[in-house]
């Protein structure tokens, strides 16, 4: 049986800080460049899974400061 590993979930603001870009840039990456993201219940907040951010950043060679992950 494959062990499921929990992964971190980030807000748009957190990802923007980690990538050193604006919140709007993250939203543009979601809308136009294929960064997967999910709305929370009620659609009030956009969340990005760590695995989706890793795949996106590796594919487009986007800098991500993983050491700052989770800082707010």
N, C-alpha and C positions, 0 to 999 in steps of 0.2 A: 504494500500500500504506500502510495506517495504521501509524504508528509507535507501538509500545506503550511507555508510560512506566511505569517502576517506581514503586511507591508505598510509602509507609512503613506499617509494621505496628506496632501498639501493644499493650501488655499492659493488663489491667484496671487495674493500679496506675498506669501512665502516664496513661491516660485520666482516671482519678479525679483525679490531680494537675492535669492540664490543665483540667478542668472545675471544680476546687475542690469536689469532693464525695467521699463515701466510696467505697471499693471496692464495698460492698454496694449503693449507689445505681446504680453501673454495671451490676452483675449484675441488678438489678431492671429497669433500662432494657432489658437484653437479653431478660429473661424476659417482661416485660409491655408494653413500649412500642416494640418493633420495632427496637431497635439490633441490626444484624446483627453476628454474631461467629462465630468459627470455633475449633474445638478443634484443638490440635496433635496430632501423632501420639501415640497412647496416651491422648489426652484429658486430659493433665495441666495444660495451660495454655490459657487462652482468649485469642485474639488478635483485634484489631479493625483492619480496614483503614482507612486515612486517608479514602478515598472514602466508606466507609460512615459514618464519624463525621461527615464534613462534611455529608452528606445528612441525617442524623439531627438534627444541631445546627441546621441551617438550617430544617428543617421544624418543629421545636419551639422554636426560638429559645433554644437552650441555649448558654451562654457557654463558649467554648473558648479557652484561652490558647495559641495556636499557637506563640508565641515560646518557650514552655517545652517544646515537643514534643521528646521524646527524652531529656530530663533525667531522671535517676533518682537 
